[in-house]
C-alpha cells in the first residue's frame, strides 16, 4: 500500500495509531487556511477528534519515494463549504515529513472560516 493510501485509510478511520506510524516525528503540516503550522501531535489530535474533516473521491495524482500529490473533495464539520483540496507531501524514511494543501471552494458564496 502506498504512503498516501495508508494515510487516507488511517484518516478515514480516525486511526491515530496508524497515523502515528505514517507521520514522521518531525512532520510539519501547513494547511491552506489560518496561516498556521501543525506538528505531528497537532495532526494526531485533529484526526482523533469528532470534528475531523471527511473526504471523498480521493485520488493519488503522483507518488514516488520522495513526494506525493493527492486530490480529494473535503467536507468540514464546522459547517464551512466543502472544498476541492490538493495536497503536496514530502516523504522521509517511508513517512510523511511535510504536507501542504491548497483548496478551491465549491460554492459561489464561499466564506473562509477562521480568518
Secondary structure as a PSIPRED ss2 file (coil, helix, strand):
# PSIPRED VFORMAT (PSIPRED V4.0)

   1 X C   1.000  0.000  0.000
   2 X C   1.000  0.000  0.000
   3 X H   0.000  1.000  0.000
   4 X H   0.000  1.000  0.000
   5 X H   0.000  1.000  0.000
   6 X H   0.000  1.000  0.000
   7 X H   0.000  1.000  0.000
   8 X H   0.000  1.000  0.000
   9 X H   0.000  1.000  0.000
  10 X H   0.000  1.000  0.000
  11 X H   0.000  1.000  0.000
  12 X H   0.000  1.000  0.000
  13 X H   0.000  1.000  0.000
  14 X C   1.000  0.000  0.000
  15 X C   1.000  0.000  0.000
  16 X H   0.000  1.000  0.000
  17 X H   0.000  1.000  0.000
  18 X H   0.000  1.000  0.000
  19 X H   0.000  1.000  0.000
  20 X H   0.000  1.000  0.000
  21 X H   0.000  1.000  0.000
  22 X H   0.000  1.000  0.000
  23 X E   0.000  0.000  1.000
  24 X E   0.000  0.000  1.000
  25 X E   0.000  0.000  1.000
  26 X E   0.000  0.000  1.000
  27 X E   0.000  0.000  1.000
  28 X E   0.000  0.000  1.000
  29 X E   0.000  0.000  1.000
  30 X E   0.000  0.000  1.000
  31 X C   1.000  0.000  0.000
  32 X C   1.000  0.000  0.000
  33 X C   1.000  0.000  0.000
  34 X C   1.000  0.000  0.000
  35 X C   1.000  0.000  0.000
  36 X C   1.000  0.000  0.000
  37 X C   1.000  0.000  0.000
  38 X E   0.000  0.000  1.000
  39 X E   0.000  0.000  1.000
  40 X H   0.000  1.000  0.000
  41 X H   0.000  1.000  0.000
  42 X H   0.000  1.000  0.000
  43 X H   0.000  1.000  0.000
  44 X H   0.000  1.000  0.000
  45 X H   0.000  1.000  0.000
  46 X H   0.000  1.000  0.000
  47 X H   0.000  1.000  0.000
  48 X C   1.000  0.000  0.000
  49 X C   1.000  0.000  0.000
  50 X C   1.000  0.000  0.000
  51 X C   1.000  0.000  0.000
  52 X C   1.000  0.000  0.000
  53 X C   1.000  0.000  0.000
  54 X E   0.000  0.000  1.000
  55 X E   0.000  0.000  1.000
  56 X E   0.000  0.000  1.000
  57 X E   0.000  0.000  1.000
  58 X E   0.000  0.000  1.000
  59 X E   0.000  0.000  1.000
  60 X E   0.000  0.000  1.000
  61 X E   0.000  0.000  1.000
  62 X E   0.000  0.000  1.000
  63 X E   0.000  0.000  1.000
  64 X C   1.000  0.000  0.000
  65 X C   1.000  0.000  0.000
  66 X C   1.000  0.000  0.000
  67 X E   0.000  0.000  1.000
  68 X E   0.000  0.000  1.000
  69 X E   0.000  0.000  1.000
  70 X E   0.000  0.000  1.000
  71 X E   0.000  0.000  1.000
  72 X E   0.000  0.000  1.000
  73 X E   0.000  0.000  1.000
  74 X E   0.000  0.000  1.000
  75 X E   0.000  0.000  1.000
  76 X C   1.000  0.000  0.000
  77 X C   1.000  0.000  0.000
  78 X C   1.000  0.000  0.000
  79 X C   1.000  0.000  0.000
  80 X C   1.000  0.000  0.000
  81 X C   1.000  0.000  0.000
  82 X C   1.000  0.000  0.000
  83 X E   0.000  0.000  1.000
  84 X E   0.000  0.000  1.000
  85 X E   0.000  0.000  1.000
  86 X E   0.000  0.000  1.000
  87 X E   0.000  0.000  1.000
  88 X E   0.000  0.000  1.000
  89 X E   0.000  0.000  1.000
  90 X E   0.000  0.000  1.000
  91 X E   0.000  0.000  1.000
  92 X E   0.000  0.000  1.000
  93 X C   1.000  0.000  0.000
  94 X C   1.000  0.000  0.000
  95 X E   0.000  0.000  1.000
  96 X E   0.000  0.000  1.000
  97 X E   0.000  0.000  1.000
  98 X E   0.000  0.000  1.000
  99 X E   0.000  0.000  1.000
 100 X E   0.000  0.000  1.000
 101 X E   0.000  0.000  1.000
 102 X E   0.000  0.000  1.000
 103 X E   0.000  0.000  1.000
 104 X E   0.000  0.000  1.000
 105 X E   0.000  0.000  1.000
 106 X C   1.000  0.000  0.000
 107 X C   1.000  0.000  0.000
 108 X C   1.000  0.000  0.000
 109 X C   1.000  0.000  0.000
 110 X C   1.000  0.000  0.000
 111 X C   1.000  0.000  0.000
 112 X C   1.000  0.000  0.000
 113 X C   1.000  0.000  0.000
 114 X C   1.000  0.000  0.000
 115 X C   1.000  0.000  0.000
